[in-house]
Amino acid sequence: MEFIHISDVHFGMELKHGGKGVIRDALLEVVDVCNQRGSDLLLVSGDLFHSIPDIKQLKEIDYIFSKLLYTKTVIIAGNHDYMARGGVYEDYQFESNTYVIKGDNECVKGEVLGINADIYGVSYSGMYMKEKKDKEYFESKYELDADKVNILLLHGGTKDQLDIDFRAFVDSKFDYVALGHIHKRDMLGDNVAYAGSLVALDHTETGEHGFVVGNVDEMSSYPGKRTKLVFVNGKSRKYEDVTIELNQYMTTLGIKERIISRLCDDNTCYTLRFTGICTHGKVVFDEEVQKDALNLRELLEGEPAFEKIVGVVDATRTFVDINEIYLDNTDNIIGQFISSVHSLEEDEDMKELVMEYGILALME
């Protein structure tokens, strides 16, 4: 039996780079993968929506999931899209093969799904889930059928949000525990995983984003030990932090060429961190012209790389001409400091760094 696991989709969220279309396209990619593979289940472990959904958003999701040819979808609500009592989410009847676990004591039976698997889960009824629960609680709560594949959907892992050590589920009676809430994917074991957010929702969510593909060997008689997981990196836009080293000999043209050479992926947004020595002033990415600054907006505007930059961090150092400063200060403490550093038994790069910071401090 095969499943695909996604979480923290945040459908309806207006992304700073790409709008709402990025999330919709990522969901359609998942649907295509399910159809190509003939997957049995699509598991959504919370925060499918960015907030409590309205009827329009529910119909949009229902339409997207209606494109699934063979796959049944099972959803739990998370802390963002919690199941408000008497709300439209609780009452909505999906036309697609989609099942929502609405409480904390529900199970979508295999007889309903048409497969040999029972799906358990807990949906949020409010923004928080502070109750203390553990692996034993969930294993004793449900009457698991040993002749079926047993899957548990949970959302949490932080303070006030179902604070559990989910690694304990590696040795459990569940064949798979599908986790949500943490936006960074994390395979905790062969049968426990955070899928992470389906797409990178802002520049802080660097790294891979996508979905988990799992296969359960139904012929094996070892619950929790018969599941194989693979993480699939999605095709949606990514964020990446890039460090660019400068030196005192680089012209603005040389800096421009180095930046362009590093921003080579058209599907990635970059935060640039500049280190080393910049002789052109502070590195900025401002709309206003600044005196004695290297403004990347002016330097790169019109280049394709310009659209890929979402942030800039300036960690460069000021260039210090040590020889010239020594000649001007041979008879004072600055000259004495330079001489003493020259006599240190350190490598030249370390001595140069100590010299630069020391001279700047003494000259203040």
C-alpha positions in Angstrom: 0.0 0.0 0.0 1.3 3.4 -1.0 0.6 6.8 0.6 1.8 10.4 0.0 2.0 12.6 3.0 1.8 16.4 3.0 1.4 19.0 5.7 1.3 22.7 6.5 0.1 23.7 3.0 -1.4 27.0 4.2 -3.7 27.3 1.3 -5.0 30.8 1.0 -1.9 32.5 2.3 -0.6 35.4 0.1 3.1 34.7 -0.3 5.4 37.7 -0.6 7.1 36.1 -3.7 4.7 34.4 -6.0 1.3 35.1 -4.4 -1.3 32.4 -3.9 -0.5 30.6 -7.2 2.7 29.0 -5.8 0.7 26.9 -3.3 -2.0 26.0 -5.7 0.6 24.8 -8.3 2.3 22.7 -5.6 -0.9 21.0 -4.7 -1.6 20.2 -8.4 1.9 18.8 -8.6 1.1 16.4 -5.7 -2.2 15.4 -7.4 -0.2 14.6 -10.6 2.3 12.5 -8.7 -0.6 10.6 -7.0 -2.2 9.9 -10.4 1.1 8.9 -12.0 1.9 6.5 -9.2 -1.6 5.3 -8.5 -1.1 6.0 -4.8 -3.8 4.7 -2.4 -3.8 7.6 0.1 -3.0 11.3 0.3 -2.5 12.2 4.0 -2.7 15.8 5.2 -1.5 16.3 8.7 -2.9 19.7 9.6 -2.9 23.3 8.4 -4.1 22.5 4.9 -5.5 26.1 5.1 -3.8 29.2 6.4 -6.8 30.0 8.6 -10.2 28.6 9.2 -11.5 28.1 5.7 -14.5 29.7 4.2 -16.9 28.0 1.8 -15.0 29.3 -1.3 -11.7 27.9 -0.1 -13.3 24.5 0.7 -14.7 24.3 -2.7 -11.4 25.2 -4.3 -9.6 22.4 -2.4 -12.5 20.0 -3.1 -12.0 20.8 -6.8 -8.3 20.2 -6.7 -8.7 16.9 -4.9 -11.4 15.8 -7.3 -8.7 15.5 -9.9 -7.3 12.5 -8.0 -8.1 9.4 -10.1 -7.4 6.6 -7.6 -6.3 8.3 -4.4 -8.4 8.8 -1.2 -7.5 11.9 0.9 -7.6 12.0 4.7 -7.2 15.3 6.5 -6.8 16.5 10.1 -7.2 20.2 11.1 -4.2 22.0 12.6 -3.8 25.0 14.9 -4.2 27.4 12.0 -7.3 25.8 10.3 -8.8 24.4 13.5 -12.3 22.8 13.4 -14.5 25.5 14.9 -17.6 23.9 16.4 -20.6 24.5 14.1 -18.4 26.2 11.5 -18.5 25.7 7.8 -15.4 23.4 7.8 -17.1 21.0 10.2 -20.3 20.9 8.2 -18.8 20.8 4.7 -19.5 17.7 2.6 -16.7 17.0 0.2 -17.7 15.8 -3.3 -14.2 14.4 -3.9 -13.0 11.3 -2.2 -11.9 13.3 0.8 -12.4 12.5 4.5 -11.9 14.9 7.4 -11.2 13.5 10.9 -13.2 16.0 12.9 -12.6 15.1 16.5 -10.0 13.3 18.6 -11.7 9.9 18.7 -12.4 9.2 15.1 -11.1 6.7 12.5 -11.6 6.5 8.8 -12.1 2.8 8.3 -10.5 0.8 5.5 -14.0 -0.4 4.5 -14.9 3.2 3.7 -11.7 3.9 1.9 -11.8 0.7 -0.1 -8.3 -0.3 1.1 -6.8 -2.4 3.9 -5.9 0.5 6.1 -7.5 2.4 9.1 -6.6 6.0 9.5 -6.6 7.6 12.9 -6.0 11.2 13.9 -6.7 14.2 16.1 -8.0 17.5 14.7 -7.7 20.8 16.6 -10.9 22.4 17.9 -9.1 25.6 18.8 -5.7 27.4 18.4 -4.0 25.3 21.1 -3.8 21.7 22.2 -2.2 21.7 25.6 -3.2 18.3 26.9 -0.3 16.0 27.8 -0.4 12.9 25.7 2.2 10.3 24.8 2.6 7.2 22.6 0.9 4.9 25.1 -2.1 7.2 25.2 -2.7 6.8 21.5 -1.9 3.1 21.3 -4.4 2.4 24.1 -7.0 4.9 22.8 -7.7 3.1 19.6 -8.4 -0.6 19.0 -5.9 -1.3 16.3 -6.6 -4.1 13.8 -3.4 -6.1 13.4 -4.6 -7.4 10.1 -4.7 -3.9 8.6 -2.3 -1.0 8.0 -2.7 1.4 10.9 -1.8 5.1 10.3 -2.0 8.0 12.8 -2.2 11.7 11.8 -1.0 14.3 14.4 -0.1 18.0 14.4 2.2 19.5 17.0 5.5 19.0 18.7 6.0 22.4 20.4 4.8 24.0 23.6 1.0 24.4 23.7 0.7 22.4 20.5 0.5 18.7 21.4 3.9 18.7 23.0 5.0 15.1 22.6 8.4 13.4 22.0 7.4 11.9 18.6 10.6 9.9 18.3 9.0 7.5 20.8 6.6 6.4 18.0 9.5 4.8 16.1 8.8 1.8 18.3 5.0 1.7 18.1 2.0 -0.3 16.8 1.4 2.2 14.1 2.7 1.5 10.6 3.1 5.2 10.0 2.7 8.4 12.1 2.2 11.4 9.8 3.3 14.6 11.5 2.6 18.3 10.8 3.2 21.7 12.4 7.0 21.9 12.0 7.8 23.4 8.6 11.2 21.8 8.2 10.9 18.2 7.0 12.3 15.6 9.4 12.4 11.9 9.0 12.3 10.8 12.7 12.3 7.1 11.8 11.2 4.5 9.2 7.6 5.0 10.3 7.5 8.6 11.7 8.0 11.8 9.8 7.3 15.5 9.5 6.6 16.3 5.9 7.4 19.9 6.5 5.6 22.8 4.7 4.7 21.8 1.1 6.3 25.0 -0.1 8.7 27.5 1.4 6.4 30.1 2.9 9.0 32.8 3.4 12.8 33.5 3.2 13.4 31.8 6.6 12.2 28.4 5.3 15.4 27.4 3.4 16.2 23.9 2.3 14.0 21.2 0.7 10.2 21.3 0.6 7.9 18.7 -0.8 6.2 15.5 0.3 6.8 12.1 1.7 6.1 8.9 -0.3 5.6 5.8 1.9 5.2 2.2 1.1 3.9 -0.4 3.6 4.7 -4.1 3.0 1.3 -5.6 3.9 2.8 -9.1 3.8 5.1 -8.3 6.8 3.8 -9.0 10.3 5.9 -6.4 12.1 3.9 -3.2 12.7 6.0 -0.1 12.6 8.8 -2.0 10.9 7.4 -2.6 7.5 7.3 0.9 6.1 9.7 2.5 3.7 9.8 6.3 3.3 11.3 8.6 0.7 11.2 12.4 0.7 10.5 14.0 -2.7 11.7 17.5 -3.3 8.9 19.5 -4.9 9.3 21.8 -7.9 8.0 24.9 -6.2 10.1 28.0 -5.5 12.8 27.6 -2.8 14.8 30.0 -0.6 18.5 29.8 -0.1 21.1 31.7 1.9 24.3 32.4 -0.2 27.6 33.8 1.2 29.6 36.0 -1.2 33.2 36.7 -0.3 34.6 40.1 -1.3 38.1 41.5 -1.2 39.8 44.9 -1.5 40.7 44.4 -5.1 37.3 43.8 -6.5 35.6 46.4 -8.7 31.9 47.0 -8.8 31.8 45.1 -12.1 33.7 42.2 -10.5 31.2 42.1 -7.6 28.3 42.2 -10.1 29.7 39.2 -12.0 30.3 37.2 -8.9 26.7 37.8 -7.7 25.2 36.8 -11.0 27.3 33.6 -11.2 26.0 32.5 -7.8 22.3 33.1 -8.4 21.9 30.5 -11.1 18.6 28.8 -10.2 15.6 30.5 -11.7 13.3 28.7 -9.1 15.1 30.0 -6.1 15.0 33.3 -4.1 18.2 34.3 -2.4 19.3 36.1 0.8 22.9 37.3 0.2 25.4 37.5 3.0 28.5 39.5 2.1 31.8 38.8 3.9 35.4 39.9 3.5 36.5 43.4 2.6 34.5 45.9 0.6 36.2 49.1 -0.5 32.9 50.5 -1.9 31.2 51.2 1.4 28.4 49.4 3.1 26.5 46.8 1.0 22.8 47.7 0.9 19.7 46.8 -1.1 17.7 50.0 -0.6 15.5 51.9 -2.9 17.0 55.2 -1.8 20.5 56.2 -3.0 23.0 56.2 -0.1 26.3 58.0 -0.1 29.4 55.8 0.3 27.4 52.6 -0.1 27.3 49.7 -2.6 23.6 49.6 -3.5 22.7 46.3 -5.2 19.5 47.8 -6.6 21.6 50.2 -8.7 24.2 47.6 -9.5 21.8 44.8 -10.6 18.6 46.5 -11.8 17.6 45.1 -15.2 19.4 41.9 -14.6 17.5 38.6 -14.1 19.4 38.1 -10.8 17.8 41.3 -9.4 14.4 39.6 -9.1 15.8 36.7 -7.2 17.2 38.7 -4.2 14.9 38.9 -1.2 17.4 40.1 1.4 21.0 41.3 2.0 23.2 40.9 5.1 26.4 43.0 5.2 29.1 41.3 7.2 32.0 42.9 5.4 35.0 44.6 7.0 36.5 48.0 6.3 39.8 48.0 4.3 42.8 49.0 6.3 46.1 49.9 4.6 48.4 48.7 7.5 51.7 49.8 5.9 50.5 53.4 5.4 49.0 53.6 8.9 52.3 52.2 10.4 54.4 54.8 8.7 52.2 57.6 10.0 52.2 56.2 13.6 55.7 54.8 14.3 56.0 56.9 17.5 52.7 56.1 19.2 50.6 53.2 20.5 49.2 52.4 17.1 52.6 51.8 15.7 53.6 49.8 18.8 50.4 47.6 18.3 51.3 46.9 14.7 54.8 45.9 15.6 53.6 43.6 18.4 51.1 41.8 16.1 53.8 41.3 13.5 55.9 39.4 16.0 53.1 37.0 17.0 53.5 33.3 16.0 50.2 33.1 14.1 49.4 32.6 10.5 49.3 35.7 8.3 45.5 35.7 7.8 44.9 35.7 11.6 47.5 38.4 12.1 45.9 40.5 9.4 42.4 40.1 11.0 43.7 41.0 14.5 45.6 44.0 13.0 42.5 45.4 11.2 40.2 45.2 14.2 42.8 46.5 16.6 43.7 49.5 14.5 40.1 50.4 13.9 39.5 50.2 17.7 42.5 52.4 18.5 41.7 55.0 15.9 38.1 55.5 17.2 
